[in-house]
Amino acid sequence: MEEEREQLALWAPVALGAGIAAWFALPDPAGWLSFCCAMLALACGACLVPEGMRLRKLLLVCGLLATAGCLLVWGKAAWSGTPPLARPVFAEMAAEVEAVQAVPAQKMVRLLVRPEGRPDLPKRVRVNLDEGHVPEGLGRGALVQFRARLMPPAPPAVPGGYDFAQRAYFLGIGATGRALAPVTVLRAAKSGPTLRARLFDHILHRVDGHGAGIAAAFATGDQGAISEADAEAMRRSGLAHLLSISGLHVTALIGAVIFLLLKLMALNRWAALHWPLMLIAAAGGALAGIGYTLLTGAEVPTVRSCVAALLVLGGLAMERDAITLRLVAAGALVVLLVWPEALVGPSFQMSFAAVIAIVALAEHRRFRSSTAARDEAVWRKGVRAGVAALATGAAVELVLAPIALFHFHQAGMLGAFANLLAIPLTTFVVMPLEAVALLLDIVGLGAPFWWLVGHALDLLLMIAHGVAASPMAVVMAPAHSGGVFTLIVLGGLWGLLWRTRWRWLGLLPVTVGMGLILTASPPEILVTGDGRHVAVRTPGGGMAILRDRAGDYVRDTLSESAGHDGDLAAIATLPGARCSTDLCAVRLRSGRGDWQLLATRSAMLVDRPALEPACAQADIVVSDRRLPFWCRPRWFRADGRLLARTGGLAIDLESGTVRTVLRPGDRHPWIPAQRSRRGRYPSRPRQL
């Protein structure tokens, strides 16, 4: 502890985050209170350690911070969250519009509204409206009337999927749906579109080609105009971070503002000799960073970057080295204190993990000595800078891989090489050209620069699509448990935050965790929470789906959760499958033998003489409806009644286990009461 005394403060946000994570991981208030009591006991036990030892202070502070983290997120959930709609409904409402977001890539407009005179509906609802049905006068503050089919925010479709219900709860969204035409404006918006919306629309009309959506995202943070093909290419190539306003964009803007202010003030001799130029330039950069953060919606990566930039500017103004891990820790504490729920999101985790890796690598004495300025030929400096950038990119990719595998079930393998080209192109070409084009648009002279922006973005997309097309672009892995992910995160933090030799002990849990992920076998059967969609593993290692007309979202969700990078075949085309309009039976092979799966595929009622013997011959029956008691398969039945309590399922035939989306007795507030009640549904069905 004495040797690591300079690093102890870095564990403060880790302790606070541990308490927040415990609240999400434990199912009910009894578990949350038990955790708080255990952490307070740890803090009390620290008092038994002899005075003067750093271990005493470390245990005391960590116990108190972990307790505070659990209570903080618990209190915010109780105070500011919005309970979800109990069940799907058709509703006609008059509502005040809070926000309007255009999504040109999907040809729709997204409205955030507050229903009036409808106490049976949540206080805030998000609905989608086809762009062709948008009426005149629609905007923030408008009063509109429409009919909509509303649903509770969607939980994960299958285990390991994206939990929109959790995010919507903290955003205050209690229901989502689609507004049906016509939408009547009872009171037109008093003000026009926001500055962000006007800037978004302006850029889309100034840039030609597929790069228009990316140009708009760089300036506003709104990715609604980026096509799915381009967004997927950016994800697979490891360049998706460029689309989210984060440290790269904030740093580029602040750096440009400081540079311009210093040069302009230096033109005046009196100012150059008597004014504190760096202090004034830093203040101007800080104001620009804050304004940019507010303009782009104040998302977690932007807020983190803005806080970090303000601390760096303060250090530079005081002529101190401010780019340290303590800076990162301070930014993490600010974000967790204001938005504790951000901890479990990929944005927070990937943003801070990348910055920790970069700063930790930059602080290493060997890396610092190898990249230090020296008197040498220009080409040697270029080679040294390129090697340093490649090493930094590789370190970031290694740190982000476990997080990407946990949340998205895929991780980029060539991102370091793609970023080596894309980051300089974005920082030194695209963003400066876009800034100049916006400034010259004030006098109507920005067209040539927008032409250059479009061609530079075409080059960026060419890099993204070229890297994404490589078979080595990504590695896939099936969904894995939070325990394995926690093991990797703790090991990574141990290795990055300490400085003495015992930091290498962190490699052990990281290696074990990654080994478990990469060697895990995907489940043989996936069932979505509504029971309509079933995916099975084929003998050749592929995946097949029950309903071959399923949309892209369902297909992508099932593929990613199974760790499958390819197209989904139709179950009806598999050898040995017997399918009709209403039922589909298929034989599956595993290490434990053959299994017979029976699934319903229509809403038609199947007569008992046909269904009962089919159920008796099947090992597993899956249906989106409630099946009668006489439908008794030999092993497991997942019908509408069970799926209403379990959510989506992942069935592993090798081990004979079933993983569920929902846990019995889960009392988190975004789970409807009828789904969170205690009940005995099988996590391990009866053995054959």
For each residue, the residues with C-beta under 8 A, 3 or more apart:
1: 4 5 8 53 54 55 58
2: 5 54
3: 499 500
4: 1 7 8 498 499 500
5: 1 2 8 54
6: 9 499
7: 4 10 11 325 497 498 499
8: 1 4 5 11 54 57 58
9: 6 12 326 329
10: 7 13 14 325 326 329 497
11: 7 8 14 15 58 62 497
12: 9 15 16 61 65 329 333
13: 10 16 17 329 332 333 336
14: 10 11 17 18 493 497
15: 11 12 18 19 61 62 63 65 66 69
16: 12 13 19 20 65 66 68 69 72 333 336 337
17: 13 14 20 21 69 332 336 343
18: 14 15 21 22 62 66 69
19: 15 16 22 23 35 36 39 65 66 67 68 69 70 71 72 73
20: 16 17 23 24 69 70 72 73 336 340 341 343 344
21: 17 18 24 25 343 344 486
22: 18 19 25 26 32 35 66 69 70
23: 19 20 26 32 35 69 70 73 74 77
24: 20 21 73 343 344 668
25: 21 22 482
26: 22 23 31 32 34 35
27: 31 663 665 666 667 668
28: 31 32 665 666 667
29: 32 33 667
30: 33 34
31: 26 27 28 34 35
32: 22 23 26 28 29 35 36 70 74
33: 29 30 36 37
34: 26 30 31 37 38
35: 19 22 23 26 31 32 38 39 66 70
36: 19 32 33 39 40 67 70 71
37: 33 34 40 41
38: 34 35 41 42
39: 19 35 36 42 43 63 64 66 67 70
40: 36 37 43 44 63 64 67
41: 37 38 44 45 63
42: 38 39 45 46 59 62 63 66
43: 39 40 46 47 59 60 63 64 67
44: 40 41 47 63
45: 41 42 48 49 59
46: 42 43 49 55 56 57 58 59 60 63
47: 43 44 56 60
48: 45
49: 45 46 53 55 56 59
50: 53 56
51: 56
52: 56
53: 1 49 50 56 57
54: 1 2 5 8 57 58
55: 1 46 49 58 59
56: 46 47 49 50 51 52 53 59 60
57: 8 46 53 54 60 61
58: 1 8 11 46 54 55 61 62
59: 42 43 45 46 49 55 56 62 63
60: 43 46 47 56 57 63 64
61: 12 15 57 58 64 65
62: 11 15 18 42 58 59 65 66
63: 15 39 40 41 42 43 44 46 59 60 66 67
64: 39 40 43 60 61 67 68
65: 12 15 16 19 61 62 68 69
66: 15 16 18 19 22 35 39 42 62 63 69 70
67: 19 36 39 40 43 63 64 70 71
68: 16 19 64 65 71 72
69: 15 16 17 18 19 20 22 23 65 66 72 73 336 340
70: 19 20 22 23 32 35 36 39 66 67 73 74
71: 19 36 67 68 74 75
72: 16 19 20 68 69 75 76 336 337 340
73: 19 20 23 24 69 70 76 77 340 341 343
74: 23 32 70 71 77 78
75: 71 72 78 79
76: 72 73 79 80 81 170 340 341
77: 23 73 74 80 81 169 170 341 668 669
78: 74 75 81 669
79: 75 76
80: 76 77 170 172
81: 76 77 78 169 170 172 669 670
82: 122 123 124 168 169 171 172 173 174
83: 122 169 174 669 670
84: 122 152 153 165 168 169 174 175 670 672
85: 88 89 121 122 150 151 152 174 175
86: 152 672 673 674
87: 152 672
88: 85 149 150 151 152
89: 85 149 150
90: 147 148 149 150
91: 115 118 121 147 148 150
92: 145 146 147 148
93: 113 115 116 117 118 121 125 145 146 148
94: 115 116 117 143 144 145 186
95: 113 114 115 116 125 143 144 145 146
96: 113 114 116 141 142 143
97: 100 111 112 113 138 139 140 141 142 143 144 189
98: 112 113 114 124 140
99: 111 112 140
100: 97 109 110 111 112 138 139 140 193 197
101: 109 110 111 112 197 222 224
102: 109 110 131 197 200 201 224 225
103: 106 107 108 109 110 128 224 225
104: 107 131 204 213 224 225
105: 213 224 225 226 227 228
106: 103 224
107: 103 104 130 131 132
108: 103 128 129 130 131
109: 100 101 102 103 128 129 130 131 134 138
110: 100 101 102 103 126 127 128 129 224
111: 97 99 100 101 126 127 128 129 138 144 179
112: 97 98 99 100 101 124 125 126 173
113: 93 95 96 97 98 124 125 126 127 144
114: 95 96 98 123 124 125
115: 91 93 94 95 118 121 122 123 125
116: 93 94 95 96 143
117: 93 94
118: 91 93 115 121
119:
120:
121: 85 91 93 115 118 125 150 174 175
122: 82 83 84 85 115 125 173 174 175
123: 82 114 115 172 174
124: 82 98 112 113 114 172 173 174
125: 93 95 112 113 114 115 121 122 148 150 173 174 175 176 177
126: 110 111 112 113 168 173 175 176 177
127: 110 111 113 146 148 150 176 177 178 179
128: 103 108 109 110 111 177 178 179
129: 108 109 110 111 133 134 178 179 183
130: 107 108 109 133 134 181
131: 102 104 107 108 109 134
132: 107
133: 129 130 179 181 182 183
134: 109 129 130 131 138 183
135: 138 144 182 183 184 185
136: 185 188
137: 142 185 188 189
138: 97 100 109 111 134 135 142 144 183 185 189
139: 97 100 142 188 189 191 192 193
140: 97 98 99 100 189 191 193 194
141: 96 97 189 190 191
142: 96 97 137 138 139 185 187 188 189
143: 94 95 96 97 116 185 186 187
144: 94 95 97 111 113 135 138 183 184 185 186
145: 92 93 94 95 183 184 186
146: 92 93 95 127 179 180 181 182 183 184
147: 90 91 92 179 180
148: 90 91 92 93 125 127 177 178 179 180
149: 88 89 90 177 178 180
150: 85 88 89 90 91 121 125 127 175 176 177
151: 85 88 154 175 176 177
152: 84 85 86 87 88 165 174 175 176 672
153: 84 164 165 167 168 169 173 174 175 176 670
154: 151 157 164 165 176
155: 163 164 165 529 647 661 662 671
156: 159 160 161 162 163 529 647 648 661
157: 154 161 528 529 533 554 557 558 648 661
158: 161 479 526 527 528 529 557 558 561 648 649 650 661
159: 156 479 561 648 649 650 659 660 661
160: 156 409 478 479 480 561 650
161: 156 157 158 479 557 560 561 648 661
162: 156 407 557
163: 155 156 166 167
164: 153 154 155 167 168
165: 84 152 153 154 155 168 169 670 671
166: 163 169 170 341 344 668 670
167: 153 163 164 170 171 341 345
168: 82 84 126 153 164 165 171 173 174 176 670
169: 77 81 82 83 84 153 165 166 172 173 669 670
170: 76 77 80 81 166 167 341
171: 82 167 168
172: 80 81 82 123 124 169
173: 82 112 122 124 125 126 153 168 169 176
174: 82 83 84 85 121 122 123 124 125 152 153 168
175: 84 85 121 122 125 126 150 151 152 153
176: 125 126 127 150 151 152 153 154 168 173
177: 125 126 127 128 148 149 150 151
178: 127 128 129 148 149
179: 111 127 128 129 133 146 147 148 183
180: 146 147 148 149
181: 130 133 146
182: 133 135 146
183: 129 133 134 135 138 144 145 146 179
184: 135 144 145 146
185: 135 136 137 138 142 143 144 188
186: 94 143 144 145
187: 142 143
188: 136 137 139 142 185
189: 97 137 138 139 140 141 142 192
190: 141
191: 139 140 141
192: 139 189 198
193: 100 139 140 197 198 201
194: 140 197 198
195: 198 199 295
196: 199 200 220 222 295 296 297
197: 100 101 102 193 194 200 201
198: 192 193 194 195 201 202
199: 195 196 202 203 216 219 220 295 438
200: 102 196 197 203 204 216 219 220 222 225
201: 102 193 197 198 204 205
202: 198 199 205 206 441
203: 199 200 206 207 212 215 216 219 220 434
204: 104 200 201 207 212 213 216 225
205: 201 202
206: 202 203 212 437 441 446 447 450
207: 203 204 211 212 215 216 450 453 454 457
208: 212 451 454
209: 212 454 457 458
210: 213 214 227 230 457 458 461
211: 207 214 215 453 454 456 457 458 460 461
212: 203 204 206 207 208 209 215 216 225 454
213: 104 105 204 210 216 217 223 224 225 226 227 230
214: 210 211 217 218 226 230 242 243 457 460 461
215: 203 207 211 212 218 219 430 434 453 454 457
216: 199 200 203 204 207 212 213 219 220 222 225
217: 213 214 220 221 222 223 225 226 243 245
218: 214 215 242 245 249 426 430 431 434
219: 199 200 203 215 216 296 434 438
220: 196 199 200 203 216 217 295 296 297
221: 217 244 245 296 297 299 302
222: 101 196 200 216 217 225 297
223: 213 217 226 231 243 244
224: 101 102 103 104 105 106 110 213
225: 102 103 104 105 200 204 212 213 216 217 222
226: 105 213 214 217 223 230 231 234 243
227: 105 210 213 230 231
228: 105 231 232 552
229: 232 233
230: 210 213 214 226 227 233 234 461 464 465
231: 223 226 227 228 234 235 240 243
232: 228 229 235 236 468
233: 229 230 236 237 461 464 465 468
234: 226 230 231 237 239 240 242 243 464 468
235: 231 232 240 408 412 468
236: 232 233 410 412 464 467 468 473 474
237: 233 234 412 414 415 418 463 464 465 466 467 468 473
238: 241 397 412 414 415 416 418 419 467
239: 234 242 243 415 418 419 422 460 463 464 467
240: 231 234 235 243 244
241: 238 244 246 248 350 354
242: 214 218 234 239 248 422 423 426 460
243: 214 217 223 226 231 234 239 240
244: 221 223 240 241 299 301 347
245: 217 218 221 249 250 292 296 297 299 301 302 305
246: 241 249 250 301 302 304 305 351
247: 250 251 301 304 305 308 309 351 355
248: 241 242 251 252 423 426 427
249: 218 245 246 252 253 292 302 305 431
250: 245 246 247 253 254 289 292 293 302 305 306 309
251: 247 248 254 255 305 309
252: 248 249 255 256 427 431
253: 249 250 256 257 288 289 292 431 435
254: 250 251 257 258 285 286 288 289 309 313
255: 251 252 258 259 285
256: 252 253 259 260 432 435
257: 253 254 260 261 281 284 285 288
258: 254 255 261 262 281 282 284 285
259: 255 256 262 263
260: 256 257 263 264
261: 257 258 264 265 277 280 281 284 285
262: 258 259 265 266 277 278 281
263: 259 260 266 267
264: 260 261 267
265: 261 262 268 271 272 275 277 280 281
266: 262 263 271 272 277
267: 263 264
268: 265 271 272
269: 272 273
270: 273 274 275
271: 265 266 268 274 275 277
272: 265 266 268 269 275 277
273: 269 270
274: 270 271
275: 265 270 271 272 280
276: 279 280
277: 261 262 265 266 271 272 280 281
278: 262 281 282 316 317
279: 276 282 283 317
280: 261 265 275 276 277 283 284
281: 257 258 261 262 265 277 278 284 285
282: 258 278 279 285 286 313 314 316 317
283: 279 280 286 287 313 317
284: 257 258 261 280 281 287 288
285: 254 255 257 258 261 281 282 288 289 309 313
286: 254 282 283 289 290 309 310 313
287: 283 284 290 291
288: 253 254 257 284 285 291 292
289: 250 253 254 285 286 292 293 305 306 309 310
290: 286 287 293 294 306 310
291: 287 288 294 295
292: 245 249 250 253 288 289 295 296 302 306
293: 250 289 290 296 298 302 303 305 306
294: 290 291 298
295: 195 196 199 220 291 292
296: 196 219 220 221 245 292 293 299 302
297: 196 220 221 222 245 302
298: 293 294 302 303
299: 221 244 245 296 302 303 347
300: 303 304 335 339 342 345 347 348 351
301: 244 245 246 247 304 305 347 348 351
302: 221 245 246 249 250 292 293 296 297 298 299 305 306
303: 293 298 299 300 306 307 334 335 338 339
304: 246 247 300 301 307 308 331 332 335 348 351 352 355
305: 245 246 247 249 250 251 289 293 301 302 308 309 351
306: 250 289 290 292 293 302 303 309 310
307: 303 304 310 311 330 331 334 335
308: 247 304 305 311 312 327 328 330 331 355
309: 247 250 251 254 285 286 289 305 306 312 313
310: 286 289 290 306 307 313 314
311: 307 308 314 315 322 327 330 331
312: 308 309 315 316 322 323 327
313: 254 282 283 285 286 309 310 316 317 322
314: 282 310 311 317 318 322
315: 311 312 318 320 321 322 323 327
316: 278 282 312 313 319 320 322
317: 278 279 282 283 313 314
318: 314 315
319: 316
320: 315 316
321: 315 324
322: 311 312 313 314 315 316 327
323: 312 315 327 359 362
324: 321 327 328 359 363
325: 7 10 328 329 356 359 360 363 497
326: 9 10 329 330
327: 308 311 312 315 322 323 324 330 331 359
328: 308 324 325 331 332 352 355 356 359
329: 9 10 12 13 325 326 332 333
330: 307 308 311 326 327 333 334
331: 304 307 308 311 327 328 334 335 352
332: 13 17 304 328 329 335 336 352
333: 12 13 16 329 330 336 337
334: 303 307 330 331 337 338
335: 300 303 304 307 331 332 338 339 342 348
336: 13 16 17 20 69 72 332 333 339 340 342 343
337: 16 72 333 334 340
338: 303 334 335
339: 300 303 335 336 342
340: 20 69 72 73 76 336 337 343
341: 20 73 76 77 166 167 170 344 345
342: 300 335 336 339 345 347 348
343: 17 20 21 24 73 336 340 348 349
344: 20 21 24 166 341 348
345: 167 300 341 342 348 349
346: 349 350 403 404 407 408
347: 244 299 300 301 342 350 351
348: 300 301 304 335 342 343 344 345 351 352
349: 343 345 346 352 353 403 407
350: 241 346 347 353 354 400 403 404
351: 246 247 300 301 304 305 347 348 354 355
352: 304 328 331 332 348 349 355 356
353: 349 350 356 357 399 400 403 492
354: 241 350 351 357 358 396 399 400
355: 247 304 308 328 351 352 358 359
356: 325 328 352 353 359 360 399 496 497
357: 353 354 360 361 395 396 398 399 496
358: 354 355 361 362 392 395 396
359: 323 324 325 327 328 355 356 362 363
360: 325 356 357 363 364 496 497
361: 357 358 364 367 391 392 395
362: 323 358 359 367 368 392
363: 324 325 359 360 368
364: 360 361 367 368
365: 368 369
366: 369 370
367: 361 362 364 370 371 388 391
368: 362 363 364 365 371 372
369: 365 366 372
370: 366 367 384 388
371: 367 368 384 385 388
372: 368 369
373:
374:
375:
376: 380 381
377: 380 381
378: 381 382
379: 382 383
380: 376 377 383 384
381: 376 377 378 384 385
382: 378 379 385 386
383: 379 380 386 387
384: 370 371 380 381 387 388
385: 371 381 382 388 389
386: 382 383 389 390 420
387: 383 384 390 391
388: 367 370 371 384 385 391 392
389: 385 386 392 393 420 423
390: 386 387 393 394 416 417 420
391: 361 367 387 388 394 395
392: 358 361 362 388 389 395 396
393: 389 390 396 397 415 416 417 419 420
394: 390 391 397 398 416
395: 357 358 361 391 392 398 399
396: 354 357 358 392 393 399 400 415 416 419
397: 238 393 394 400 401 411 412 413 415 416
398: 357 394 395 401
399: 353 354 356 357 395 396 402 403 492 496
400: 350 353 354 396 397 403 404 411
401: 397 398 404 405 411 412 475 514
402: 399 405 406 411 485 488 489 492 510 513 514 517
403: 346 349 350 353 399 400 406 407
404: 346 350 400 401 407 408 410 411 412
405: 401 402 408 409 410 411 475 477 480 517
406: 402 403 409 480 482 485
407: 162 346 349 403 404
408: 235 346 404 405 411 560
409: 160 405 406 476 477 478 479 560 561 563
410: 236 404 405 474 475 476 477 560 563 565
411: 397 400 401 402 404 405 408 474 475 477
412: 235 236 237 238 397 401 404 415 418 473 474
413: 397 472 473 474 475
414: 237 238 417 418 467 470 472 473
415: 237 238 239 393 396 397 412 418 419
416: 238 390 393 394 396 397 419 420
417: 390 393 414 420 421 467
418: 237 238 239 412 414 415 421 422 463 464 467
419: 238 239 393 396 415 416 422 423
420: 386 389 390 393 416 417 423 424
421: 417 418 424 425 463
422: 239 242 418 419 425 426 460 463 464
423: 242 248 389 419 420 426 427
424: 420 421 427 428 429
425: 421 422 428 429 430 456 459 460 463
426: 218 242 248 422 423 429 430 431 460
427: 248 252 423 424 430 431
428: 424 425 431 432
429: 424 425 426 432 433 456
430: 215 218 425 426 427 433 434 453 456 457 460
431: 218 249 252 253 426 427 428 434 435
432: 256 428 429 435 436
433: 429 430 436 437 449 452 453 456
434: 203 215 218 219 430 431 437 438 449 453
435: 253 256 431 432 438 439
436: 432 433 439 440 446 449
437: 206 433 434 440 441 446 449 450 453
438: 199 219 434 435 441 446
439: 435 436 442 446
440: 436 437 443 444 445 446 449
441: 202 206 437 438 444 445 446
442: 439
443: 440
444: 440 441
445: 440 441 448
446: 206 436 437 438 439 440 441 449 450
447: 206 450 451
448: 445 451 452
449: 433 434 436 437 440 446 452 453
450: 206 207 437 446 447 453 454
451: 208 447 448 454 455
452: 433 448 449 455 456
453: 207 211 215 430 433 434 437 449 450 456 457
454: 207 208 209 211 212 215 450 451 457 458
455: 451 452 458 459
456: 211 425 429 430 433 452 453 459 460
457: 207 209 210 211 214 215 430 453 454 460 461
458: 209 210 211 454 455 461 462
459: 425 455 456 462 463
460: 211 214 239 242 422 425 426 430 456 457 463 464
461: 210 211 214 230 233 457 458 464 465
462: 458 459 465 466
463: 237 239 418 421 422 425 459 460 466 467
464: 230 233 234 236 237 239 418 422 460 461 467 468
465: 230 233 237 461 462 468 469
466: 237 462 463 469 470
467: 236 237 238 239 414 417 418 463 464 470 473
468: 232 233 234 235 236 237 464 465 473
469: 465 466 473
470: 414 466 467 473
471:
472: 413 414
473: 236 237 412 413 414 467 468 469 470
474: 236 410 411 412 413 565
475: 401 405 410 411 413 518
476: 409 410 560 563 564 565
477: 405 409 410 411 480 517 518 520 563
478: 160 409 520 521 522 523 561 562 563
479: 158 159 160 161 409 561 563 650
480: 160 405 406 477 484 485 516 517 520
481: 484 485
482: 25 406 485 486
483: 486 487
484: 480 481 487 488 513 516 517
485: 402 406 480 481 482 488 489 513
486: 21 482 483 489 490
487: 483 484 490 491 509 510 512 513
488: 402 484 485 491 492 509 510 513 514
489: 402 485 486 492 493
490: 486 487 493 494 506 509
491: 487 488 494 495 506 507 508 509 510 513
492: 353 399 402 488 489 495 496 506 510
493: 14 489 490 496 497 506
494: 490 491 497 498 503 505 506 509
495: 491 492 498 503 504 505 506 507 510
496: 356 357 360 399 492 493 503 506
497: 7 10 11 14 325 356 360 493 494 503
498: 4 7 494 495 502 503 506
499: 3 4 6 7 503
500: 3 4 503
501: 504
502: 498 505
503: 494 495 496 497 498 499 500 506
504: 495 501 507
505: 494 495 502 508
506: 490 491 492 493 494 495 496 498 503 509 510
507: 491 495 504 510 511
508: 491 505 511 512
509: 487 488 490 491 494 506 512 513
510: 402 487 488 491 492 495 506 507 513 514
511: 507 508 514 515
512: 487 508 509 515 516
513: 402 484 485 487 488 491 509 510 516 517
514: 401 402 488 510 511 517 518
515: 511 512 518 519
516: 480 484 512 513 519 520
517: 402 405 477 480 484 513 514 520
518: 475 477 514 515
519: 515 516
520: 477 478 480 516 517
521: 478 652 654
522: 478 537 562 563 564
523: 478 526 537 562 650 651 652 659
524: 536 537 588 590 595 651 652 653 654
525: 534 535 536 537 588 597 620 622 649 650 651 653
526: 158 523 534 535 536 558 561 562 648 649 650 651
527: 158 531 533 534 622 638 643 648 649 650 651
528: 157 158 531 532 533 534 554 557 558 648
529: 155 156 157 158 643 647 648 661
530: 533 624 643
531: 527 528 622 623 624 625 638 639 640 643
532: 528 546 547 624
533: 157 527 528 530 545 546 547 550 554 558
534: 525 526 527 528 545 546 571 597 599 622
535: 525 526 543 544 545 546 558 559 562 568
536: 524 525 526 543 544 571 586 588 597
537: 522 523 524 525 541 542 543 562 588
538: 541 542 543 544 569 574
539: 589
540:
541: 537 538
542: 537 538 564 566 568 569
543: 535 536 537 538 558 559 562 564 566 568 569
544: 535 536 538 568 569 570 571 573 574
545: 533 534 535 548 550 554 555 558 568 569 570 571
546: 532 533 534 535 571 584 599 601
547: 532 533 550 601
548: 545 570 572
549:
550: 533 545 547 554 555
551: 554 555
552: 228 555 556
553: 556 557
554: 157 528 533 545 550 551 557 558
555: 545 550 551 552 558 559 568
556: 552 553 559 560
557: 157 158 161 162 528 553 554 560 561
558: 157 158 526 528 533 535 543 545 554 555 561 562 568
559: 535 543 555 556 562 564 565 566 568
560: 161 408 409 410 476 556 557 563 564
561: 158 159 160 161 409 478 479 526 557 558 650
562: 478 522 523 526 535 537 543 558 559
563: 409 410 476 477 478 479 522 560
564: 476 522 542 543 559 560 568
565: 410 474 476 559
566: 542 543 559
567:
568: 535 542 543 544 545 555 558 559 564
569: 538 542 543 544 545 573 574
570: 544 545 548 573 574
571: 534 536 544 545 546 574 577 579 584 586 599
572: 548 577 579 584
573: 544 569 570 577
574: 538 544 569 570 571 577 586
575:
576: 586 587
577: 571 572 573 574 584 585 586 587
578: 584 585 586
579: 571 572 583 584 585 586 601
580: 583 584
581: 601 602 604
582: 600 601 602 604 606
583: 579 580 598 599 600 601 606 610 611 614
584: 546 571 572 577 578 579 580 598 599 601
585: 577 578 579 596 597 598 599 614 617 618
586: 536 571 574 576 577 578 579 596 597
587: 576 577 594 595 596 597
588: 524 525 536 537 594 595 596 597 653
589: 539 593 594 595
590: 524 593 595 653 654
591: 654
592: 653 654 656
593: 589 590
594: 587 588 589
595: 524 587 588 589 590 619 620 635 653
596: 585 586 587 588 617 618 619 620
597: 525 534 536 585 586 587 588 618 619 620 621 622
598: 583 584 585 614 615 617 618 620 621 622 633
599: 534 546 571 583 584 585 621 622 623
600: 582 583 606 622 623 624 625
601: 546 547 579 581 582 583 584
602: 581 582
603: 625
604: 581 582
605:
606: 582 583 600 610 611
607: 610 611
608: 611 612 628 630
609: 612 613
610: 583 606 607 613 614
611: 583 606 607 608 614 615 631
612: 608 609 615 616 630 631
613: 609 610 616 617
614: 583 585 598 610 611 617 618
615: 598 611 612 618 621 627 630 631 632 633 637
616: 612 613 632 633 634
617: 585 596 598 613 614
618: 585 596 597 598 614 615 621 633 634
619: 595 596 597 633 634 635 636 688
620: 525 595 596 597 598 633 635 636 637 638 651
621: 597 598 599 615 618 627 631 633 636 637 638 639
622: 525 527 531 534 597 598 599 600 638 639
623: 531 599 600 626 627 638 639 640
624: 530 531 532 600 639 640 643
625: 531 600 603 639 640
626: 623 639 640 641
627: 615 621 623 631 637 639 640 641
628: 608 631
629: 632
630: 608 612 615
631: 611 612 615 621 627 628 637 639
632: 615 616 629 637
633: 598 615 616 618 619 620 621 636 637
634: 616 618 619 688
635: 595 619 620 685 686 688
636: 619 620 621 633 651 658 682 685 686
637: 615 620 621 627 631 632 633 642
638: 527 531 620 621 622 623 642 643 646 649
639: 531 621 622 623 624 625 626 627 631 642 643
640: 531 623 624 625 626 627 643 644
641: 626 627 644 645
642: 637 638 639 645 646 681
643: 527 529 530 531 624 638 639 640 646 647 648 649
644: 640 641 674 675
645: 641 642 662 664 675 677 679 681
646: 638 642 643 649 660 661 662 681
647: 155 156 529 643 660 661 662 675
648: 156 157 158 159 161 526 527 528 529 643 660 661
649: 158 159 525 526 527 638 643 646 658 659 660 661
650: 158 159 160 479 523 525 526 527 561 658 659
651: 523 524 525 526 527 620 636 657 658
652: 521 523 524 655 656 657 658 659
653: 524 525 588 590 592 595 656
654: 521 524 590 591 592
655: 652
656: 592 652 653 684 685 687
657: 651 652 683 684
658: 636 649 650 651 652 682 683 684 685
659: 159 523 649 650 652 683
660: 159 646 647 648 649 663 681 683
661: 155 156 157 158 159 161 529 646 647 648 649
662: 155 645 646 647 666 671 675 676
663: 27 660 666
664: 645 678 679 680 681
665: 27 28 676 677 678
666: 27 28 662 663 671 676
667: 27 28 29 671 676
668: 24 27 77 166 671 676
669: 77 78 81 83 169
670: 81 83 84 153 165 166 168 169
671: 155 165 662 666 667 668 675 676
672: 84 86 87 152 675 676
673: 86 676 677
674: 86 644 677
675: 644 645 647 662 671 672
676: 662 665 666 667 668 671 672 673
677: 645 665 673 674
678: 664 665
679: 645 664
680: 664
681: 642 645 646 660 664
682: 636 658 685 686
683: 657 658 659 660
684: 656 657 658
685: 635 636 656 658 682
686: 635 636 682
687: 656
688: 619 634 635
